[in-house]
Amino acid sequence: MQYDIFISYKRKSLPTANNLYYRLTTRGYSTFFDLEEMRRDNFNTQLLQYIENAKDVFVILEEGSLDACTKDDWKKDWFCREISFALEKKKNIIPILLGGYKMPSEDFLPGKLKDLSFKQSPEFSFSFFEAYLDKLIEKDYLLSKPNLQGKATSVFKFYSNETYQVFKEGKLVCSLEGMSDEPYYLPVPRKGDYRFKAINAITAESTVIKEHIDADEEKDVEIEWKDRKPFKPEQEWPEKTAINGDEYIVDLGVLKFNMIRVEGGDLKIGATTEQFDDAESNEHPAHLVTLPTFYIGQFPITQNIWELVMGYNKSKNQEKRRLIDIEKASISRVSSAAIGAGIGTLLGPIGATVGGTLGWLYGNGNNAFSGKTDDIGHYPVENITHDEAVEFVHRLSKMTNIKFALPTEAEWEYAARGGQKSRRFKYAGSNDINEVAWFRDNAGQVTHPVGEKRPNELGLYDMSGNVWEWTETLAHSYASDIEAEGNVYIRRGGCWWHKAKNCRVSRRYASDHTKKTSGLGLRVVIRENVEQ
């Protein structure tokens, strides 16, 4: 089959690519759009044929889309190969620039891709998609012509509060990101009855969806996992759970994570002697804090834990996933251990066994950690707002019957310094940042799995570097008694793109509650029902 328009995109740009496909198809344009995760070697040659036969090639670009194209082995990346082939065949390339992204300079790209820098199109606005297409047509940027007789007039719009894959007759038709701002658009060629099977990417639970659609209808299809709806604030707490022991393992059924006991006491925080040369003005004066015993996460919250609790994952640096063809598997005949291995494969490169433990040694040199839980080896969740962090804590608390919270900034620094075991290090666990943290000089411009560096005195990992961590403390001055107010919160720890001085245990940084970046995550604490 031949298509007049080919849409080339990276996985991160899937919502825009799908939206573009929907807009073009319903206007009658013959458009090719594939799900990148379903590509196979024997299909890749066919992709190039689709490009060769197309009149127009849309290339969707945003921050990071072309990173692979700057490397020596860029030909291994299919997005780069599609662009190179389209340029070689002198196709009409129409770039769509997302999020303020600017077309790179000629020097940024290797030889066969340099001509991409000279391609132009009208300024793109996601809010005015139809107007954008009208402008393309008006200015003759688009060579293809619509076939109004063959256009799709019926469209399913899929929404989900979980991450799902939707199948029709055994074939994957769409991947739904949980809680996405945009639906997944599925134009269909005729009115009538349709049957879909949706499989939850977190739990492997499936449901059959039967829908009828008429011509010229856009029909919403909402897929919900009722257990993952936001809990009502007035919901009563069940019987309290006692928290004790040097470590407390939080059991979420298919996954577990570890909390470390932090003995209470007095400790000086802020611009202490070892911090003084690098200390910012908001770290002064150093002062004594007195805290009761509490528990804090051994690692930042990881993406597998976040997905299980929230049902979606919008992290910029998502773990590579391998699509499991659950459609062909008979889940009912598979042991719980095998299901766990499948879910683990889906959630990350290391995997996890249901109800079991990793038993996997992962660490740095003599400080290897014997994994008891399912967070080690996974990437930290990031790109979350303070509001989302608070919602995570709320849902996690209701799921476990344990009252979780974001740490106060005093709790965070007390734990990062090692509490009563503190050896007064500049960073969390060492005066040599390379031993304990991923930061600008060693991270390679990306987050890293938790637990790869040395822990601090309490056995806590990644408190310096990798990702900043939200606290529940409003921005305020140590030197003033003025009560804090507003929606600006303290975050701690530094991250993968920051200099060493920003990863110190006393470094304070304030951000609006709506702030989200690829270097901002969270860690949780337990204060209530802790045996002192």
GUVEX-722334 format. One record per residue (C-alpha): x, y, z. Coordinates in steps of 0.02 Angstrom, whole numbers, plus 50000, padded with zeros to 5 digits. Last residue first. Layout:
! GUVEX-722334
XYZ;...
This chain:
! GUVEX-722334
505305026853468;504085015153381;503475024653228;501585025953221;501715042353123;503305049453048;503555039752885;504595047952749;504585048852559;505835053152422;505465064052272;505905068752093;506655083451997;508025081751866;506985079451709;506045095251758;504425100151840;503935116451925;502075118551965;502365120052154;503525134852124;505345131252162;506565135052303;508335128252315;509325124252471;511085116852474;511515109652645;511895091852591;512975097652444;512365093552268;512355111752209;514215113352241;514575098752126;513835107051973;512095102451917;511495091951769;511275075451861;510385082852011;510525093052170;510015086352339;508545096652400;506925105152349;506095118852450;504325123952407;503475139152330;501585138952345;501235153452461;501675156052644;503175155552761;503015163552932;504265177652960;505515172453094;506985177152984;508795171252968;508385153652911;507385161452769;505835153352696;505235142752550;503825131152605;504345114252673;503495098552605;505105092852523;505395089152338;506935079352288;508235084452159;508775070152048;510425060952014;511435071352139;511695069852326;510385059752418;510725045952292;510785031652418;510385030252603;511345017352706;511345027952863;513165033752846;512905038252663;512715026052519;514005023052382;513465025152200;512445013552088;510955013052206;509675021752096;509755019351908;510525034351820;509865051151760;510565058751599;511825071351535;513325059551543;513195058351732;515035061251775;515425079851771;513665086651786;513125076051934;512845057851983;513295056452166;514135046152302;515935042052258;516125055752127;515645068852258;517215065852360;516855072852534;515805057452563;514135050352620;512865063652570;514015077652514;515095089152620;515365075552750;515125078852934;515375060952994;513545059353040;512995043753135;511695053453235;510885058953073;511905053852921;512055071052839;510725066352710;509555060952852;509665077552945;509575086852780;507945078252729;507165079252901;507545097952910;506845100552735;505255092152789;505085075252709;503625071452593;502345061252687;501785043352714;500425037652835;500385018852817;498775009452773;499685003252617;498585008652472;497905023752564;499635030352604;500265027352428;498795037052358;499125052152469;501005051852444;500765051152256;499535065652265;500825076052359;502145072152228;500925076852091;500615093752174;502495096452193;502665094052006;503425078751924;504735077551787;505635063851880;505475045651934;507125038051983;507805024551866;507725006651922;509224996551984;508614996452163;506744999052177;506174980952189;506714976552364;507974966152454;509484970252347;511174966352424;512044983152405;513834983952345;514914995952446;516584987852411;516574993552230;514995002752182;513294994652194;512154980852136;512064963452205;510414955252158;509344945552276;507894953652184;506554949052308;504934939852293;503064943352296;503064945352107;504814944352035;505574960351969;506444965751810;508174972351778;507934981351613;506354990351666;504494990151693;504044978451552;505374965951598;504794966551779;503004963751727;503534948351631;504614942051775;503164944651894;502004935051779;503254920851777;503344920651967;501454920851982;501374905351874;500664906551698;499094896951652;497904911551679;499054923051581;498824913351421;500024923051312;499684928751135;498874945351182;500224947651314;501434951751174;502664959951291;503274976651226;505064979051280;505334995051376;506845006051394;506785015451559;506045032651545;507155047951548;505885061951529;504765054651663;502915055651621;502405039251701;500615033851728;499595022551842;499925032652000;500395019152126;501105005752011;501855018651895;502745027752038;503485011552106;504165006551935;504805024151904;505835024852062;505495034752221;507185041252281;508135027552372;508255021252552;506605029952585;506515038652753;505945032752925;505725043853079;506445046053254;506065062853335;506995078453276;507995092153359;508775105053244;510305115653282;510765130353173;511965135853036;511545153652991;511545154452845;511045142352706;510055155952616;511665165852586;512425151552487;513715139752562;515215135252454;516605140452574;515545136152727;514995118452691;516305109452797;516065122152938;514165121752944;513105132752831;511445123852863;511215109552987;511755106053166;511085089753237;510065084853389;509155068353408;508055055853317;508595039053252;508335037453064;507565020653017;507765016152834;506265012852718;506354999752581;505304996352428;504214981952372;503324977352211;501944965552154;500984966752317;501404984452370;502454979052520;503404992852610;504954985352689;505464993252854;507284994152903;508074996053075;506474988953150;504774996753184;503215004053104;501524999753183;500065000453060;498535010153118;496805002653095;495875009552944;495965027852895;494295035352844;494025042452669;493595060952680;494965065952558;494265054252425;495565043052347;496085046652168;495555032452052;496795018252046;495695004352110;494415008751976;495565004451832;494815015351700;494715014751511;493735029251439;493155028051259;492605044751187;491725044151019;492005055850873;490565052950755;490435057150569;489815039450534;489185030150686;490155020850819;489725005650923;490895000051062;491374983851147;492864984351265;493634968451334;494714970051491;496444964351535;497534963851690;499394963651649;499734973151812;500734988251755;500444988251567;498574985751587;497914976251437;496454982951334;495534971551213;494484979851079;492844975550993;492034986750864;490234988150804;489754999250658;490305014750562;491715013050439;493545016950405;494135019650584;495135034350650;496005030450816;496495045750916;497415043151080;496785056051203;497835071051255;498285077051430;498875059551473;498285052251638;498995035151592;499935034251427;498905024151304;499745013451173;498705010751017;498164998250885;499134982850938;498544968250833;497694952850906;496004956350825;496034974050896;497254977651037;497414992051160;498974993951266;498695002451432;499535014751550;498235019551680;496945033451703;496445030751523;495735040051374;495415033551199;494625044551065;493795033550934;493575042150766;492295040050628;492335049950465;493915042850387;494255050250217;494045039950058;492825050949964;493705066750018;495345061449940;496535074850001;497985081349898;499825079249943;501095092949906;500945101950073;501965117950091;500805126149965;500585141850071;498705139250091;498905120650125;500185123150263;499145137550333;497585126750342;498605113450431;499145126050562;497365132450582;496795114750617;498155112150748;497785128350839;498195123651019;499715113550962;500435128950880;501755126850745;502615141350659;502475139250472;503715127250390;505575127050354;506925114950303;508695122050301;509355112650453;508775096150378;510125098450245;511445093650373;510805075850391;511975066650272;513495076050337;513245075050525;512135087550619;512535101950738;513575111550612;512055114950502;511195123650646;509765115650739;507925120450707;507305128750864;506255119950997;504945131251076;503985116651147;503755107350984;504465110550810;503535102250667;504675100050517;503945097950342;505065087950225;504615087250041;505615072149989;507305073649905;507585054749906;509215057450004;508335069350121;506955056650156;508275043150182;509235053850307;507655058250401;507115040050412;508855034750464;508885047550605;507215041250671;507815023450652;509325025750765;510715013650719;511265025650582;511785038050716;513295027350762;514505042050761;513335052450868;512455068650822;510885059850756;510595051650925;510285068751004;509015073450869;507425071850972;508215079051129;507145094751138;505755093251011;505585088150831;504185080350728;504695076650549;503235076850425;503665068550260;502685073650104;502505065449933;502685047649997;503265033049891;505065033449951;504505035850131;503345020650123;504755010750045;505895015650189;504595009150311;504504992750215;506344989950246;506014992450432;504634979450439;505774964450425;506804970950570;505294973250682;504344988850732;502974987150862;503704999950983;503675013450850;501805012950826;501565017550645;500845032450552;500595032750365;499395045650294;498225045950144;497435063050169;495535063850181;495325077750309;494955064850444;496625056750403;497615072950418;496925077950587;497065060350659;498845057950596;499335074750670;498595069850838;499525053250835;501165061950796;500845074750933;500475061251063;501975050651004;503295064251024;504265055051160;504335039651048;505285049250915;504395054750758;504225052450569;502505054550491;502365049250308;501095057250190;500515051350018;500365033150070;500585017649962;500005000050000;
